[in-house]
Structures are given as structure tokens and as C-alpha cells.
Amino acid sequence: MASRYLGPVLVATVGWWAWTGPIHDMREETVQEELADHARTMSLCLRGEAFAAGAGANLEGDPESRCASRHGLYRYQGQWWSYDQNRAVRYRRSST
């Protein structure tokens, strides 16, 4: 009777291990990839802000701060960080 359940339990265990281990690591972005993505996002937003200003839109304030607040980003040591990112990563990178 126990051998009847052993196969599915083994398959489920190997699947769980693969999903939480190697497959998860392949899908997760590195910190450098996230920072590059944030820089791209800010670049596109600032380009849109410049276009809107050139088209005569009535915009108040600094375009960089508007884009940063729109996307939930802030500048720290010359890079754009997300408020959603783990701040322990930032502190670990800045202290080394």
C-alpha cells in the first residue's frame, strides 16, 4: 500500500525541489539587472516628460522627481533603486 503512494510523493518532492531551487534561481533577476531596468524606465519617462514639455504641456516641478514618484524609485549613489527592493542588498553592496 505504501509503495502505491511512493511514486507520486517522489515526483512531487523532486518537482518542489526543482521549482524552489534551480528553476527559481533562473527566473530571479539579479540586482544589476534590476538597476538597469530602473535606469531604462527612468530614461523612457524623462524622454516622455521632455516631449510633453516641448509640446506645451503645463507641468510643474522637476521632471526627474515626477518620474521617480510615478515609478516608485529613488536615487542612491547614482543609481535608481526601487522602494520595493530589499534594502539589505543595497546596504550590503554599499558597505563592501
C-alpha positions in Angstrom: 0.0 0.0 0.0 2.8 2.4 0.8 4.5 1.7 -2.5 1.4 2.9 -4.3 2.0 6.4 -2.9 5.7 6.4 -3.1 5.9 7.3 -6.8 3.7 10.4 -6.7 5.3 11.6 -3.5 8.7 11.2 -5.0 7.7 13.1 -8.2 6.1 15.9 -6.1 9.2 16.1 -3.9 11.6 16.4 -6.9 9.2 18.9 -8.6 9.1 21.0 -5.4 12.9 20.9 -5.1 13.4 21.9 -8.7 10.8 24.8 -8.5 12.2 26.3 -5.4 15.9 25.7 -6.3 17.4 25.8 -9.8 14.3 27.0 -11.6 13.6 29.8 -9.2 17.3 31.0 -9.5 17.0 31.1 -13.3 13.8 33.2 -13.1 15.0 35.7 -10.5 16.6 38.9 -11.7 20.0 39.9 -10.3 20.4 43.3 -8.6 22.4 44.6 -11.5 19.6 43.6 -13.9 17.0 45.3 -11.7 19.1 48.5 -11.6 19.5 48.5 -15.4 15.7 48.1 -15.7 15.1 51.0 -13.4 17.5 53.2 -15.3 15.7 52.3 -18.6 12.4 53.1 -17.0 13.6 56.5 -15.8 15.2 57.2 -19.2 11.9 56.5 -21.0 9.9 58.5 -18.5 12.2 61.5 -18.8 12.1 61.3 -22.6 8.2 61.4 -22.3 8.4 64.4 -19.9 10.7 66.2 -22.3 8.3 65.5 -25.2 5.3 66.8 -23.1 7.2 69.9 -22.1 8.1 70.5 -25.7 4.5 70.0 -26.8 3.4 72.8 -24.5 2.1 70.8 -21.5 1.8 72.8 -18.3 4.0 70.7 -16.0 5.1 71.9 -12.6 8.1 70.8 -10.7 11.2 68.8 -11.5 10.6 66.1 -14.2 13.0 63.7 -12.5 11.1 63.8 -9.2 7.8 63.3 -11.1 9.1 60.3 -12.9 10.7 58.9 -9.7 7.5 59.2 -7.7 5.4 57.8 -10.6 7.5 54.6 -10.7 8.4 54.3 -7.0 12.1 54.9 -7.5 14.7 56.9 -5.7 18.3 57.9 -6.5 21.0 56.5 -4.2 24.7 56.8 -5.1 24.0 57.5 -8.7 21.6 54.5 -9.3 17.8 54.2 -9.3 16.6 51.9 -6.6 13.0 50.8 -6.0 11.2 51.2 -2.7 10.1 47.6 -3.3 13.7 46.2 -3.4 15.3 44.6 -0.4 17.2 47.4 1.2 19.6 44.9 2.9 21.0 44.3 -0.6 21.7 48.0 -1.0 23.4 48.3 2.4 25.5 45.2 1.8 26.6 46.5 -1.6 27.5 50.0 -0.3 29.4 48.7 2.7 31.8 46.5 0.7 
